[in-house]
């Protein structure tokens, strides 16, 4: 009985991790598609968005940059993602490559991405984003 319960817990954890990985993929796809409506649903109202440059923006500031074309993503490719769940929240640590254009011009960044996902309204929403460039 204990073994069965342990197996069920492991299967449940893997399925939950898959939900977070799917949320990561949906976030990247929405950025590349420039799908503001999808991003509005993905981001929490209190989003903290910290770029690898050290610039930190609110959801409103970041969405304005996206809508105005000041920040554009041409690709978001996750190389690996590690997920740790904490009840109705989860931390995802990814290695990814992001390409596009911002105020400084074109970029092709190899990054570590740290995301805080929270369960709100029946789905996973992104509450915090932090990137660090990998040399």
C-alpha positions in Angstrom: 0.0 0.0 0.0 2.8 2.4 0.9 4.6 1.6 -2.4 1.4 2.3 -4.3 0.9 5.6 -2.5 4.5 6.6 -3.2 4.1 5.8 -6.9 0.9 7.8 -7.1 2.7 10.8 -5.5 5.6 10.5 -8.0 3.2 10.3 -11.0 1.3 13.3 -9.6 4.5 15.3 -9.2 5.7 14.5 -12.8 2.3 15.5 -14.2 2.5 18.8 -12.2 6.0 19.4 -13.6 4.6 18.8 -17.1 2.0 21.5 -16.5 4.8 24.0 -15.6 6.9 23.0 -18.6 3.8 23.5 -20.8 3.3 27.0 -19.2 6.9 27.8 -20.0 6.4 26.8 -23.6 3.2 28.8 -23.9 4.9 31.8 -22.5 7.7 31.5 -25.0 5.3 31.0 -27.9 3.2 34.0 -26.9 6.3 36.2 -26.8 7.4 35.1 -30.3 3.9 35.4 -31.7 3.6 38.9 -30.1 0.3 37.7 -28.6 -0.5 40.4 -26.1 -3.8 38.9 -25.2 -2.2 35.6 -24.2 0.6 37.4 -22.3 -2.0 39.4 -20.4 -3.5 36.1 -19.2 -0.1 34.5 -18.5 1.3 37.3 -16.4 -0.1 38.1 -12.9 -1.1 41.8 -12.4 1.8 42.1 -9.9 4.4 40.7 -12.3 8.0 41.6 -11.6 10.0 41.3 -14.8 13.8 41.5 -14.4 15.9 41.6 -17.5 19.4 40.3 -17.8 20.5 44.0 -18.2 19.4 44.6 -14.6 16.3 46.6 -15.7 13.2 45.7 -13.7 9.7 46.4 -15.0 6.1 46.1 -13.8 3.6 44.2 -16.0 2.3 47.5 -17.3 5.7 48.8 -18.2 6.8 45.5 -19.9 3.5 45.1 -21.8 3.8 48.7 -23.1 7.4 47.9 -24.4 6.1 44.8 -26.1 3.1 46.6 -27.7 5.2 49.5 -28.8 7.8 47.2 -30.5 10.6 48.3 -28.2 11.0 44.7 -27.1 10.6 42.0 -29.6 11.4 38.3 -29.5 12.1 36.2 -32.6 12.8 33.0 -30.8 12.6 31.4 -27.4 14.2 28.0 -27.1 14.3 26.1 -23.8 17.3 23.8 -23.6 16.4 22.5 -20.2 13.9 23.2 -17.4 14.0 22.1 -13.8 10.8 22.5 -11.8 10.3 22.6 -8.0 6.7 22.8 -6.7 5.6 24.5 -3.5 1.8 24.0 -3.1 0.1 26.5 -5.4 3.4 27.9 -6.7 6.4 26.5 -8.5 9.8 27.7 -9.4 11.1 26.9 -12.9 14.8 27.2 -13.7 15.6 27.0 -17.4 18.5 27.3 -19.7 17.3 29.0 -22.9 18.3 31.0 -25.9 16.3 34.1 -26.8 16.8 36.2 -29.9 15.1 39.4 -31.0 15.5 43.2 -30.8 15.3 45.8 -28.0 16.4 49.4 -27.4 20.0 48.4 -27.7 19.5 46.6 -31.0 19.5 42.9 -32.0 20.2 40.3 -29.3 21.1 36.6 -29.3 21.3 35.7 -25.6 22.1 32.4 -23.9 20.3 32.7 -20.5 19.4 31.2 -17.2 15.8 32.0 -16.6 14.2 31.8 -13.2 10.3 31.9 -13.2 7.9 32.0 -10.3 4.6 30.4 -11.3 1.5 30.7 -9.1 -1.9 28.9 -9.5 -4.6 31.6 -10.0 -8.0 31.3 -11.5 -7.6 27.6 -12.3 -4.3 28.0 -14.2 -0.6 28.7 -13.9 0.4 32.4 -14.1 3.8 34.0 -14.2 4.5 36.2 -11.2 8.2 36.8 -11.5 10.8 36.6 -14.2 14.6 36.9 -13.8 17.3 36.3 -16.4 21.0 36.0 -16.2 23.3 35.9 -19.3 25.5 32.8 -19.7 28.9 33.6 -21.2 
